[in-house]
């Protein structure tokens, strides 16, 4: 006899400019680990962990000893880190 497996599905409401409401499925793929974030920006996981947890760089959720960051919060953080212009010292 097999057991039924249930998955928790969370939906988030999205309202478009016309006022129409749609439901967007939020799954575990919408959450990133510190290691995934670190590899995407090219730093060590320890450096990213210090920035997220100790430095408060972005909101995170702790599940036991594991840290998860939503994709939306990560993207907002990346946008806030962009510089409009950068000139190398000594460049002509």
PDB file of N, CA, C and O in Angstrom:
ATOM      1  N   UNK A   1       0.844  -1.174   0.000  1.00  0.00           N
ATOM      2  CA  UNK A   1       0.000   0.000   0.000  1.00  0.00           C
ATOM      3  C   UNK A   1       0.891   1.239   0.000  1.00  0.00           C
ATOM      4  O   UNK A   1       1.781   1.368   0.841  1.00  0.00           O
ATOM      5  N   UNK A   2       0.652   2.148  -0.941  1.00  0.00           N
ATOM      6  CA  UNK A   2       1.474   3.361  -0.998  1.00  0.00           C
ATOM      7  C   UNK A   2       0.776   4.499  -0.262  1.00  0.00           C
ATOM      8  O   UNK A   2      -0.451   4.569  -0.193  1.00  0.00           O
ATOM      9  N   UNK A   3       1.598   5.383   0.281  1.00  0.00           N
ATOM     10  CA  UNK A   3       1.069   6.542   0.991  1.00  0.00           C
ATOM     11  C   UNK A   3       1.018   7.731   0.048  1.00  0.00           C
ATOM     12  O   UNK A   3       1.873   7.884  -0.824  1.00  0.00           O
ATOM     13  N   UNK A   4       0.030   8.553   0.228  1.00  0.00           N
ATOM     14  CA  UNK A   4      -0.045   9.776  -0.557  1.00  0.00           C
ATOM     15  C   UNK A   4       0.949  10.779   0.010  1.00  0.00           C
ATOM     16  O   UNK A   4       1.125  10.888   1.224  1.00  0.00           O
ATOM     17  N   UNK A   5       1.591  11.506  -0.890  1.00  0.00           N
ATOM     18  CA  UNK A   5       2.523  12.544  -0.460  1.00  0.00           C
ATOM     19  C   UNK A   5       1.891  13.895  -0.741  1.00  0.00           C
ATOM     20  O   UNK A   5       1.332  14.134  -1.811  1.00  0.00           O
ATOM     21  N   UNK A   6       1.993  14.755   0.231  1.00  0.00           N
ATOM     22  CA  UNK A   6       1.428  16.087   0.093  1.00  0.00           C
ATOM     23  C   UNK A   6       2.557  17.097   0.029  1.00  0.00           C
ATOM     24  O   UNK A   6       3.546  16.996   0.755  1.00  0.00           O
ATOM     25  N   UNK A   7       2.394  18.064  -0.845  1.00  0.00           N
ATOM     26  CA  UNK A   7       3.366  19.135  -0.959  1.00  0.00           C
ATOM     27  C   UNK A   7       2.690  20.438  -0.567  1.00  0.00           C
ATOM     28  O   UNK A   7       1.550  20.700  -0.952  1.00  0.00           O
ATOM     29  N   UNK A   8       3.393  21.241   0.192  1.00  0.00           N
ATOM     30  CA  UNK A   8       2.865  22.554   0.537  1.00  0.00           C
ATOM     31  C   UNK A   8       3.101  23.478  -0.645  1.00  0.00           C
ATOM     32  O   UNK A   8       4.227  23.616  -1.123  1.00  0.00           O
ATOM     33  N   UNK A   9       2.061  24.092  -1.099  1.00  0.00           N
ATOM     34  CA  UNK A   9       2.180  25.041  -2.201  1.00  0.00           C
ATOM     35  C   UNK A   9       1.730  26.397  -1.680  1.00  0.00           C
ATOM     36  O   UNK A   9       0.637  26.535  -1.130  1.00  0.00           O
ATOM     37  N   UNK A  10       2.572  27.378  -1.857  1.00  0.00           N
ATOM     38  CA  UNK A  10       2.278  28.727  -1.392  1.00  0.00           C
ATOM     39  C   UNK A  10       2.096  29.614  -2.609  1.00  0.00           C
ATOM     40  O   UNK A  10       2.887  29.568  -3.551  1.00  0.00           O
ATOM     41  N   UNK A  11       1.053  30.416  -2.580  1.00  0.00           N
ATOM     42  CA  UNK A  11       0.781  31.333  -3.679  1.00  0.00           C
ATOM     43  C   UNK A  11       0.919  32.775  -3.187  1.00  0.00           C
ATOM     44  O   UNK A  11       0.600  33.093  -2.042  1.00  0.00           O
ATOM     45  N   UNK A  12       1.403  33.637  -4.088  1.00  0.00           N
ATOM     46  CA  UNK A  12       1.509  35.059  -3.795  1.00  0.00           C
ATOM     47  C   UNK A  12       0.659  35.795  -4.819  1.00  0.00           C
ATOM     48  O   UNK A  12       0.720  35.506  -6.014  1.00  0.00           O
ATOM     49  N   UNK A  13      -0.137  36.751  -4.340  1.00  0.00           N
ATOM     50  CA  UNK A  13      -0.985  37.521  -5.244  1.00  0.00           C
ATOM     51  C   UNK A  13      -0.154  38.545  -5.999  1.00  0.00           C
ATOM     52  O   UNK A  13       0.697  39.217  -5.418  1.00  0.00           O
ATOM     53  N   UNK A  14      -0.405  38.660  -7.291  1.00  0.00           N
ATOM     54  CA  UNK A  14       0.219  39.693  -8.116  1.00  0.00           C
ATOM     55  C   UNK A  14      -0.893  40.469  -8.793  1.00  0.00           C
ATOM     56  O   UNK A  14      -1.798  39.892  -9.395  1.00  0.00           O
ATOM     57  N   UNK A  15      -0.810  41.790  -8.685  1.00  0.00           N
ATOM     58  CA  UNK A  15      -1.813  42.649  -9.302  1.00  0.00           C
ATOM     59  C   UNK A  15      -1.144  43.398 -10.444  1.00  0.00           C
ATOM     60  O   UNK A  15      -0.128  44.063 -10.241  1.00  0.00           O
ATOM     61  N   UNK A  16      -1.711  43.294 -11.653  1.00  0.00           N
ATOM     62  CA  UNK A  16      -1.131  44.007 -12.787  1.00  0.00           C
ATOM     63  C   UNK A  16      -1.699  45.428 -12.856  1.00  0.00           C
ATOM     64  O   UNK A  16      -2.524  45.814 -12.027  1.00  0.00           O
ATOM     65  N   UNK A  17      -1.255  46.194 -13.842  1.00  0.00           N
ATOM     66  CA  UNK A  17      -1.664  47.598 -13.968  1.00  0.00           C
ATOM     67  C   UNK A  17      -3.155  47.760 -14.197  1.00  0.00           C
ATOM     68  O   UNK A  17      -3.731  48.790 -13.843  1.00  0.00           O
ATOM     69  N   UNK A  18      -3.781  46.762 -14.780  1.00  0.00           N
ATOM     70  CA  UNK A  18      -5.221  46.820 -15.030  1.00  0.00           C
ATOM     71  C   UNK A  18      -6.040  46.428 -13.806  1.00  0.00           C
ATOM     72  O   UNK A  18      -7.269  46.506 -13.831  1.00  0.00           O
ATOM     73  N   UNK A  19      -5.369  46.007 -12.735  1.00  0.00           N
ATOM     74  CA  UNK A  19      -6.071  45.606 -11.521  1.00  0.00           C
ATOM     75  C   UNK A  19      -6.417  44.136 -11.462  1.00  0.00           C
ATOM     76  O   UNK A  19      -7.092  43.699 -10.531  1.00  0.00           O
ATOM     77  N   UNK A  20      -5.967  43.363 -12.439  1.00  0.00           N
ATOM     78  CA  UNK A  20      -6.238  41.930 -12.450  1.00  0.00           C
ATOM     79  C   UNK A  20      -5.334  41.228 -11.444  1.00  0.00           C
ATOM     80  O   UNK A  20      -4.141  41.521 -11.359  1.00  0.00           O
ATOM     81  N   UNK A  21      -5.898  40.320 -10.698  1.00  0.00           N
ATOM     82  CA  UNK A  21      -5.152  39.580  -9.687  1.00  0.00           C
ATOM     83  C   UNK A  21      -4.867  38.176 -10.209  1.00  0.00           C
ATOM     84  O   UNK A  21      -5.772  37.458 -10.635  1.00  0.00           O
ATOM     85  N   UNK A  22      -3.592  37.802 -10.166  1.00  0.00           N
ATOM     86  CA  UNK A  22      -3.213  36.436 -10.520  1.00  0.00           C
ATOM     87  C   UNK A  22      -2.430  35.853  -9.357  1.00  0.00           C
ATOM     88  O   UNK A  22      -1.872  36.582  -8.538  1.00  0.00           O
ATOM     89  N   UNK A  23      -2.398  34.562  -9.298  1.00  0.00           N
ATOM     90  CA  UNK A  23      -1.662  33.883  -8.246  1.00  0.00           C
ATOM     91  C   UNK A  23      -0.376  33.316  -8.818  1.00  0.00           C
ATOM     92  O   UNK A  23      -0.386  32.623  -9.835  1.00  0.00           O
ATOM     93  N   UNK A  24       0.737  33.619  -8.151  1.00  0.00           N
ATOM     94  CA  UNK A  24       2.039  33.123  -8.575  1.00  0.00           C
ATOM     95  C   UNK A  24       2.484  32.065  -7.571  1.00  0.00           C
ATOM     96  O   UNK A  24       2.505  32.303  -6.364  1.00  0.00           O
ATOM     97  N   UNK A  25       2.833  30.916  -8.083  1.00  0.00           N
ATOM     98  CA  UNK A  25       3.270  29.829  -7.205  1.00  0.00           C
ATOM     99  C   UNK A  25       4.677  30.125  -6.696  1.00  0.00           C
ATOM    100  O   UNK A  25       5.572  30.446  -7.478  1.00  0.00           O
ATOM    101  N   UNK A  26       4.866  30.018  -5.401  1.00  0.00           N
ATOM    102  CA  UNK A  26       6.171  30.201  -4.782  1.00  0.00           C
ATOM    103  C   UNK A  26       6.642  28.824  -4.340  1.00  0.00           C
ATOM    104  O   UNK A  26       5.977  28.167  -3.539  1.00  0.00           O
ATOM    105  N   UNK A  27       7.764  28.391  -4.846  1.00  0.00           N
ATOM    106  CA  UNK A  27       8.289  27.072  -4.502  1.00  0.00           C
ATOM    107  C   UNK A  27       9.652  27.213  -3.857  1.00  0.00           C
ATOM    108  O   UNK A  27      10.154  28.325  -3.691  1.00  0.00           O
ATOM    109  N   UNK A  28      10.250  26.093  -3.496  1.00  0.00           N
ATOM    110  CA  UNK A  28      11.559  26.136  -2.858  1.00  0.00           C
ATOM    111  C   UNK A  28      12.625  26.672  -3.797  1.00  0.00           C
ATOM    112  O   UNK A  28      13.682  27.106  -3.339  1.00  0.00           O
ATOM    113  N   UNK A  29      12.377  26.653  -5.089  1.00  0.00           N
ATOM    114  CA  UNK A  29      13.359  27.208  -6.013  1.00  0.00           C
ATOM    115  C   UNK A  29      13.407  28.730  -5.918  1.00  0.00           C
ATOM    116  O   UNK A  29      14.287  29.356  -6.508  1.00  0.00           O
ATOM    117  N   UNK A  30      12.482  29.325  -5.191  1.00  0.00           N
ATOM    118  CA  UNK A  30      12.469  30.766  -4.985  1.00  0.00           C
ATOM    119  C   UNK A  30      13.368  31.159  -3.818  1.00  0.00           C
ATOM    120  O   UNK A  30      13.465  32.339  -3.481  1.00  0.00           O
ATOM    121  N   UNK A  31      14.021  30.187  -3.203  1.00  0.00           N
ATOM    122  CA  UNK A  31      14.905  30.439  -2.069  1.00  0.00           C
ATOM    123  C   UNK A  31      16.318  29.986  -2.415  1.00  0.00           C
ATOM    124  O   UNK A  31      16.507  28.948  -3.050  1.00  0.00           O
ATOM    125  N   UNK A  32      17.295  30.760  -2.001  1.00  0.00           N
ATOM    126  CA  UNK A  32      18.690  30.469  -2.295  1.00  0.00           C
ATOM    127  C   UNK A  32      19.453  30.177  -1.013  1.00  0.00           C
ATOM    128  O   UNK A  32      19.139  30.715   0.048  1.00  0.00           O
ATOM    129  N   UNK A  33      20.451  29.324  -1.124  1.00  0.00           N
ATOM    130  CA  UNK A  33      21.350  29.075   0.001  1.00  0.00           C
ATOM    131  C   UNK A  33      22.486  30.084  -0.062  1.00  0.00           C
ATOM    132  O   UNK A  33      22.694  30.733  -1.088  1.00  0.00           O
ATOM    133  N   UNK A  34      23.212  30.212   1.027  1.00  0.00           N
ATOM    134  CA  UNK A  34      24.361  31.112   1.070  1.00  0.00           C
ATOM    135  C   UNK A  34      25.408  30.672   0.048  1.00  0.00           C
ATOM    136  O   UNK A  34      26.039  31.514  -0.591  1.00  0.00           O
ATOM    137  N   UNK A  35      25.595  29.379  -0.108  1.00  0.00           N
ATOM    138  CA  UNK A  35      26.566  28.863  -1.080  1.00  0.00           C
ATOM    139  C   UNK A  35      26.173  29.230  -2.502  1.00  0.00           C
ATOM    140  O   UNK A  35      27.036  29.593  -3.301  1.00  0.00           O
ATOM    141  N   UNK A  36      24.895  29.144  -2.833  1.00  0.00           N
ATOM    142  CA  UNK A  36      24.432  29.518  -4.170  1.00  0.00           C
ATOM    143  C   UNK A  36      24.657  31.011  -4.423  1.00  0.00           C
ATOM    144  O   UNK A  36      25.093  31.402  -5.506  1.00  0.00           O
ATOM    145  N   UNK A  37      24.363  31.832  -3.430  1.00  0.00           N
ATOM    146  CA  UNK A  37      24.565  33.275  -3.576  1.00  0.00           C
ATOM    147  C   UNK A  37      26.047  33.584  -3.740  1.00  0.00           C
ATOM    148  O   UNK A  37      26.430  34.373  -4.604  1.00  0.00           O
ATOM    149  N   UNK A  38      26.879  32.962  -2.912  1.00  0.00           N
ATOM    150  CA  UNK A  38      28.322  33.206  -2.975  1.00  0.00           C
ATOM    151  C   UNK A  38      28.893  32.822  -4.332  1.00  0.00           C
ATOM    152  O   UNK A  38      29.706  33.559  -4.890  1.00  0.00           O
ATOM    153  N   UNK A  39      28.483  31.688  -4.866  1.00  0.00           N
ATOM    154  CA  UNK A  39      29.021  31.261  -6.160  1.00  0.00           C
ATOM    155  C   UNK A  39      28.534  32.162  -7.284  1.00  0.00           C
ATOM    156  O   UNK A  39      29.242  32.347  -8.274  1.00  0.00           O
ATOM    157  N   UNK A  40      27.339  32.725  -7.151  1.00  0.00           N
ATOM    158  CA  UNK A  40      26.828  33.591  -8.211  1.00  0.00           C
ATOM    159  C   UNK A  40      27.518  34.945  -8.241  1.00  0.00           C
ATOM    160  O   UNK A  40      27.572  35.580  -9.295  1.00  0.00           O
ATOM    161  N   UNK A  41      28.051  35.406  -7.100  1.00  0.00           N
ATOM    162  CA  UNK A  41      28.749  36.695  -7.085  1.00  0.00           C
ATOM    163  C   UNK A  41      30.261  36.534  -7.035  1.00  0.00           C
ATOM    164  O   UNK A  41      30.990  37.524  -7.093  1.00  0.00           O
ATOM    165  N   UNK A  42      30.744  35.289  -6.928  1.00  0.00           N
ATOM    166  CA  UNK A  42      32.176  35.033  -7.016  1.00  0.00           C
ATOM    167  C   UNK A  42      32.962  35.276  -5.747  1.00  0.00           C
ATOM    168  O   UNK A  42      34.121  35.688  -5.801  1.00  0.00           O
ATOM    169  N   UNK A  43      32.343  35.026  -4.601  1.00  0.00           N
ATOM    170  CA  UNK A  43      33.057  35.119  -3.320  1.00  0.00           C
ATOM    171  C   UNK A  43      32.907  33.801  -2.577  1.00  0.00           C
ATOM    172  O   UNK A  43      32.149  32.927  -2.996  1.00  0.00           O
ATOM    173  N   UNK A  44      33.628  33.661  -1.480  1.00  0.00           N
ATOM    174  CA  UNK A  44      33.526  32.432  -0.698  1.00  0.00           C
ATOM    175  C   UNK A  44      32.230  32.430   0.107  1.00  0.00           C
ATOM    176  O   UNK A  44      31.699  33.495   0.422  1.00  0.00           O
ATOM    177  N   UNK A  45      31.719  31.257   0.440  1.00  0.00           N
ATOM    178  CA  UNK A  45      30.514  31.194   1.268  1.00  0.00           C
ATOM    179  C   UNK A  45      30.700  31.879   2.624  1.00  0.00           C
ATOM    180  O   UNK A  45      29.755  32.467   3.150  1.00  0.00           O
ATOM    181  N   UNK A  46      31.894  31.813   3.189  1.00  0.00           N
ATOM    182  CA  UNK A  46      32.149  32.455   4.479  1.00  0.00           C
ATOM    183  C   UNK A  46      31.985  33.973   4.376  1.00  0.00           C
ATOM    184  O   UNK A  46      31.405  34.602   5.261  1.00  0.00           O
ATOM    185  N   UNK A  47      32.498  34.554   3.290  1.00  0.00           N
ATOM    186  CA  UNK A  47      32.362  35.997   3.086  1.00  0.00           C
ATOM    187  C   UNK A  47      30.899  36.381   2.960  1.00  0.00           C
ATOM    188  O   UNK A  47      30.458  37.354   3.571  1.00  0.00           O
ATOM    189  N   UNK A  48      30.150  35.633   2.181  1.00  0.00           N
ATOM    190  CA  UNK A  48      28.734  35.932   1.983  1.00  0.00           C
ATOM    191  C   UNK A  48      27.951  35.728   3.271  1.00  0.00           C
ATOM    192  O   UNK A  48      27.053  36.509   3.587  1.00  0.00           O
ATOM    193  N   UNK A  49      28.287  34.682   4.013  1.00  0.00           N
ATOM    194  CA  UNK A  49      27.619  34.420   5.287  1.00  0.00           C
ATOM    195  C   UNK A  49      27.813  35.602   6.236  1.00  0.00           C
ATOM    196  O   UNK A  49      26.869  36.040   6.894  1.00  0.00           O
ATOM    197  N   UNK A  50      29.055  36.122   6.302  1.00  0.00           N
ATOM    198  CA  UNK A  50      29.326  37.285   7.171  1.00  0.00           C
ATOM    199  C   UNK A  50      28.500  38.485   6.744  1.00  0.00           C
ATOM    200  O   UNK A  50      27.953  39.192   7.590  1.00  0.00           O
ATOM    201  N   UNK A  51      28.402  38.723   5.445  1.00  0.00           N
ATOM    202  CA  UNK A  51      27.641  39.875   4.966  1.00  0.00           C
ATOM    203  C   UNK A  51      26.146  39.730   5.239  1.00  0.00           C
ATOM    204  O   UNK A  51      25.479  40.696   5.610  1.00  0.00           O
ATOM    205  N   UNK A  52      25.629  38.520   5.053  1.00  0.00           N
ATOM    206  CA  UNK A  52      24.187  38.314   5.242  1.00  0.00           C
ATOM    207  C   UNK A  52      23.816  38.290   6.714  1.00  0.00           C
ATOM    208  O   UNK A  52      22.944  39.042   7.149  1.00  0.00           O
ATOM    209  N   UNK A  53      24.468  37.439   7.475  1.00  0.00           N
ATOM    210  CA  UNK A  53      24.066  37.230   8.872  1.00  0.00           C
ATOM    211  C   UNK A  53      24.625  38.316   9.784  1.00  0.00           C
ATOM    212  O   UNK A  53      23.869  38.940  10.530  1.00  0.00           O
ATOM    213  N   UNK A  54      25.922  38.552   9.736  1.00  0.00           N
ATOM    214  CA  UNK A  54      26.536  39.522  10.638  1.00  0.00           C
ATOM    215  C   UNK A  54      26.324  40.963  10.173  1.00  0.00           C
ATOM    216  O   UNK A  54      26.095  41.861  10.984  1.00  0.00           O
ATOM    217  N   UNK A  55      26.404  41.171   8.857  1.00  0.00           N
ATOM    218  CA  UNK A  55      26.304  42.524   8.329  1.00  0.00           C
ATOM    219  C   UNK A  55      24.900  42.988   8.003  1.00  0.00           C
ATOM    220  O   UNK A  55      24.681  44.180   7.788  1.00  0.00           O
ATOM    221  N   UNK A  56      23.942  42.072   7.961  1.00  0.00           N
ATOM    222  CA  UNK A  56      22.563  42.442   7.653  1.00  0.00           C
ATOM    223  C   UNK A  56      22.378  42.928   6.229  1.00  0.00           C
ATOM    224  O   UNK A  56      21.546  43.799   5.973  1.00  0.00           O
ATOM    225  N   UNK A  57      23.144  42.375   5.298  1.00  0.00           N
ATOM    226  CA  UNK A  57      23.092  42.815   3.902  1.00  0.00           C
ATOM    227  C   UNK A  57      21.711  42.605   3.280  1.00  0.00           C
ATOM    228  O   UNK A  57      21.270  43.420   2.471  1.00  0.00           O
ATOM    229  N   UNK A  58      21.035  41.534   3.645  1.00  0.00           N
ATOM    230  CA  UNK A  58      19.709  41.253   3.086  1.00  0.00           C
ATOM    231  C   UNK A  58      18.920  40.406   4.086  1.00  0.00           C
ATOM    232  O   UNK A  58      19.511  39.702   4.904  1.00  0.00           O
ATOM    233  N   UNK A  59      17.593  40.471   4.023  1.00  0.00           N
ATOM    234  CA  UNK A  59      16.777  39.646   4.917  1.00  0.00           C
ATOM    235  C   UNK A  59      16.982  38.165   4.633  1.00  0.00           C
ATOM    236  O   UNK A  59      17.172  37.768   3.484  1.00  0.00           O
ATOM    237  N   UNK A  60      16.943  37.361   5.670  1.00  0.00           N
ATOM    238  CA  UNK A  60      17.098  35.925   5.496  1.00  0.00           C
ATOM    239  C   UNK A  60      16.180  35.185   6.435  1.00  0.00           C
ATOM    240  O   UNK A  60      15.663  35.750   7.399  1.00  0.00           O
ATOM    241  N   UNK A  61      15.984  33.926   6.147  1.00  0.00           N
ATOM    242  CA  UNK A  61      15.184  33.039   6.989  1.00  0.00           C
ATOM    243  C   UNK A  61      16.082  31.924   7.475  1.00  0.00           C
ATOM    244  O   UNK A  61      16.830  31.329   6.698  1.00  0.00           O
ATOM    245  N   UNK A  62      16.005  31.647   8.750  1.00  0.00           N
ATOM    246  CA  UNK A  62      16.801  30.563   9.328  1.00  0.00           C
ATOM    247  C   UNK A  62      15.880  29.381   9.585  1.00  0.00           C
ATOM    248  O   UNK A  62      14.857  29.504  10.258  1.00  0.00           O
ATOM    249  N   UNK A  63      16.263  28.234   9.035  1.00  0.00           N
ATOM    250  CA  UNK A  63      15.523  26.990   9.253  1.00  0.00           C
ATOM    251  C   UNK A  63      16.504  26.056   9.953  1.00  0.00           C
ATOM    252  O   UNK A  63      17.346  25.428   9.312  1.00  0.00           O
ATOM    253  N   UNK A  64      16.384  25.977  11.253  1.00  0.00           N
ATOM    254  CA  UNK A  64      17.373  25.239  12.030  1.00  0.00           C
ATOM    255  C   UNK A  64      18.706  25.951  11.919  1.00  0.00           C
ATOM    256  O   UNK A  64      18.824  27.109  12.319  1.00  0.00           O
ATOM    257  N   UNK A  65      19.698  25.286  11.387  1.00  0.00           N
ATOM    258  CA  UNK A  65      21.003  25.913  11.205  1.00  0.00           C
ATOM    259  C   UNK A  65      21.210  26.398   9.772  1.00  0.00           C
ATOM    260  O   UNK A  65      22.271  26.929   9.445  1.00  0.00           O
ATOM    261  N   UNK A  66      20.213  26.220   8.925  1.00  0.00           N
ATOM    262  CA  UNK A  66      20.340  26.599   7.519  1.00  0.00           C
ATOM    263  C   UNK A  66      19.796  28.002   7.276  1.00  0.00           C
ATOM    264  O   UNK A  66      18.799  28.408   7.874  1.00  0.00           O
ATOM    265  N   UNK A  67      20.467  28.737   6.388  1.00  0.00           N
ATOM    266  CA  UNK A  67      20.066  30.091   6.029  1.00  0.00           C
ATOM    267  C   UNK A  67      19.509  30.066   4.612  1.00  0.00           C
ATOM    268  O   UNK A  67      20.105  29.466   3.718  1.00  0.00           O
ATOM    269  N   UNK A  68      18.379  30.709   4.408  1.00  0.00           N
ATOM    270  CA  UNK A  68      17.788  30.828   3.085  1.00  0.00           C
ATOM    271  C   UNK A  68      17.449  32.298   2.831  1.00  0.00           C
ATOM    272  O   UNK A  68      17.007  33.012   3.731  1.00  0.00           O
ATOM    273  N   UNK A  69      17.663  32.733   1.588  1.00  0.00           N
ATOM    274  CA  UNK A  69      17.353  34.102   1.165  1.00  0.00           C
ATOM    275  C   UNK A  69      16.431  34.001  -0.036  1.00  0.00           C
ATOM    276  O   UNK A  69      16.668  33.203  -0.942  1.00  0.00           O
ATOM    277  N   UNK A  70      15.379  34.810  -0.046  1.00  0.00           N
ATOM    278  CA  UNK A  70      14.469  34.762  -1.196  1.00  0.00           C
ATOM    279  C   UNK A  70      15.162  35.365  -2.411  1.00  0.00           C
ATOM    280  O   UNK A  70      16.010  36.249  -2.292  1.00  0.00           O
ATOM    281  N   UNK A  71      14.787  34.872  -3.563  1.00  0.00           N
ATOM    282  CA  UNK A  71      15.370  35.354  -4.813  1.00  0.00           C
ATOM    283  C   UNK A  71      15.101  36.848  -4.973  1.00  0.00           C
ATOM    284  O   UNK A  71      15.975  37.591  -5.421  1.00  0.00           O
ATOM    285  N   UNK A  72      13.894  37.294  -4.607  1.00  0.00           N
ATOM    286  CA  UNK A  72      13.547  38.708  -4.732  1.00  0.00           C
ATOM    287  C   UNK A  72      14.452  39.588  -3.881  1.00  0.00           C
ATOM    288  O   UNK A  72      14.904  40.638  -4.339  1.00  0.00           O
ATOM    289  N   UNK A  73      14.720  39.170  -2.640  1.00  0.00           N
ATOM    290  CA  UNK A  73      15.599  39.950  -1.765  1.00  0.00           C
ATOM    291  C   UNK A  73      17.027  39.975  -2.289  1.00  0.00           C
ATOM    292  O   UNK A  73      17.711  40.994  -2.190  1.00  0.00           O
ATOM    293  N   UNK A  74      17.480  38.852  -2.848  1.00  0.00           N
ATOM    294  CA  UNK A  74      18.816  38.798  -3.424  1.00  0.00           C
ATOM    295  C   UNK A  74      18.925  39.750  -4.617  1.00  0.00           C
ATOM    296  O   UNK A  74      19.914  40.471  -4.745  1.00  0.00           O
ATOM    297  N   UNK A  75      17.914  39.754  -5.488  1.00  0.00           N
ATOM    298  CA  UNK A  75      17.941  40.636  -6.655  1.00  0.00           C
ATOM    299  C   UNK A  75      17.894  42.110  -6.249  1.00  0.00           C
ATOM    300  O   UNK A  75      18.572  42.940  -6.854  1.00  0.00           O
ATOM    301  N   UNK A  76      17.100  42.437  -5.231  1.00  0.00           N
ATOM    302  CA  UNK A  76      17.065  43.816  -4.733  1.00  0.00           C
ATOM    303  C   UNK A  76      18.434  44.226  -4.194  1.00  0.00           C
ATOM    304  O   UNK A  76      18.894  45.344  -4.429  1.00  0.00           O
ATOM    305  N   UNK A  77      19.074  43.318  -3.474  1.00  0.00           N
ATOM    306  CA  UNK A  77      20.401  43.601  -2.932  1.00  0.00           C
ATOM    307  C   UNK A  77      21.403  43.828  -4.061  1.00  0.00           C
ATOM    308  O   UNK A  77      22.215  44.751  -3.993  1.00  0.00           O
ATOM    309  N   UNK A  78      21.350  42.992  -5.097  1.00  0.00           N
ATOM    310  CA  UNK A  78      22.259  43.151  -6.233  1.00  0.00           C
ATOM    311  C   UNK A  78      22.044  44.499  -6.919  1.00  0.00           C
ATOM    312  O   UNK A  78      23.013  45.163  -7.288  1.00  0.00           O
ATOM    313  N   UNK A  79      20.796  44.908  -7.094  1.00  0.00           N
ATOM    314  CA  UNK A  79      20.516  46.195  -7.715  1.00  0.00           C
ATOM    315  C   UNK A  79      21.037  47.345  -6.871  1.00  0.00           C
ATOM    316  O   UNK A  79      21.530  48.334  -7.412  1.00  0.00           O
ATOM    317  N   UNK A  80      20.935  47.228  -5.555  1.00  0.00           N
ATOM    318  CA  UNK A  80      21.415  48.299  -4.676  1.00  0.00           C
ATOM    319  C   UNK A  80      22.939  48.394  -4.671  1.00  0.00           C
ATOM    320  O   UNK A  80      23.490  49.434  -4.311  1.00  0.00           O
ATOM    321  N   UNK A  81      23.621  47.329  -5.063  1.00  0.00           N
ATOM    322  CA  UNK A  81      25.081  47.312  -5.079  1.00  0.00           C
ATOM    323  C   UNK A  81      25.672  47.847  -6.373  1.00  0.00           C
ATOM    324  O   UNK A  81      26.882  48.060  -6.458  1.00  0.00           O
ATOM    325  N   UNK A  82      24.834  48.066  -7.385  1.00  0.00           N
ATOM    326  CA  UNK A  82      25.341  48.537  -8.667  1.00  0.00           C
ATOM    327  C   UNK A  82      25.771  49.993  -8.555  1.00  0.00           C
ATOM    328  O   UNK A  82      25.093  50.815  -7.939  1.00  0.00           O
ATOM    329  N   UNK A  83      26.894  50.287  -9.155  1.00  0.00           N
ATOM    330  CA  UNK A  83      27.393  51.655  -9.211  1.00  0.00           C
ATOM    331  C   UNK A  83      27.055  52.227 -10.575  1.00  0.00           C
ATOM    332  O   UNK A  83      27.117  51.529 -11.587  1.00  0.00           O
ATOM    333  N   UNK A  84      26.704  53.478 -10.593  1.00  0.00           N
ATOM    334  CA  UNK A  84      26.360  54.112 -11.861  1.00  0.00           C
ATOM    335  C   UNK A  84      27.580  54.204 -12.761  1.00  0.00           C
ATOM    336  O   UNK A  84      27.486  54.021 -13.974  1.00  0.00           O
ATOM    337  N   UNK A  85      28.713  54.485 -12.163  1.00  0.00           N
ATOM    338  CA  UNK A  85      29.916  54.670 -12.962  1.00  0.00           C
ATOM    339  C   UNK A  85      31.132  54.340 -12.093  1.00  0.00           C
ATOM    340  O   UNK A  85      31.151  54.635 -10.899  1.00  0.00           O
ATOM    341  N   UNK A  86      32.117  53.740 -12.691  1.00  0.00           N
ATOM    342  CA  UNK A  86      33.346  53.430 -11.965  1.00  0.00           C
ATOM    343  C   UNK A  86      34.520  53.741 -12.863  1.00  0.00           C
ATOM    344  O   UNK A  86      34.581  53.288 -14.006  1.00  0.00           O
ATOM    345  N   UNK A  87      35.441  54.508 -12.345  1.00  0.00           N
ATOM    346  CA  UNK A  87      36.645  54.843 -13.098  1.00  0.00           C
ATOM    347  C   UNK A  87      37.845  54.276 -12.375  1.00  0.00           C
ATOM    348  O   UNK A  87      38.046  54.525 -11.187  1.00  0.00           O
ATOM    349  N   UNK A  88      38.633  53.518 -13.094  1.00  0.00           N
ATOM    350  CA  UNK A  88      39.820  52.897 -12.517  1.00  0.00           C
ATOM    351  C   UNK A  88      40.834  53.968 -12.136  1.00  0.00           C
ATOM    352  O   UNK A  88      41.089  54.871 -12.933  1.00  0.00           O
ATOM    353  N   UNK A  89      41.422  53.897 -10.943  1.00  0.00           N
ATOM    354  CA  UNK A  89      42.438  54.866 -10.567  1.00  0.00           C
ATOM    355  C   UNK A  89      43.614  54.794 -11.542  1.00  0.00           C
ATOM    356  O   UNK A  89      44.067  53.700 -11.877  1.00  0.00           O
ATOM    357  N   UNK A  90      44.099  55.912 -11.987  1.00  0.00           N
ATOM    358  CA  UNK A  90      45.228  55.976 -12.894  1.00  0.00           C
ATOM    359  C   UNK A  90      44.854  55.815 -14.357  1.00  0.00           C
ATOM    360  O   UNK A  90      45.723  55.908 -15.224  1.00  0.00           O
ATOM    361  N   UNK A  91      43.575  55.575 -14.654  1.00  0.00           N
ATOM    362  CA  UNK A  91      43.148  55.421 -16.044  1.00  0.00           C
ATOM    363  C   UNK A  91      42.983  56.791 -16.680  1.00  0.00           C
ATOM    364  O   UNK A  91      42.575  57.752 -16.027  1.00  0.00           O
ATOM    365  N   UNK A  92      43.304  56.864 -17.947  1.00  0.00           N
ATOM    366  CA  UNK A  92      43.158  58.147 -18.664  1.00  0.00           C
ATOM    367  C   UNK A  92      41.770  58.337 -19.197  1.00  0.00           C
ATOM    368  O   UNK A  92      41.482  59.358 -19.822  1.00  0.00           O
TER     369      UNK A  92
END
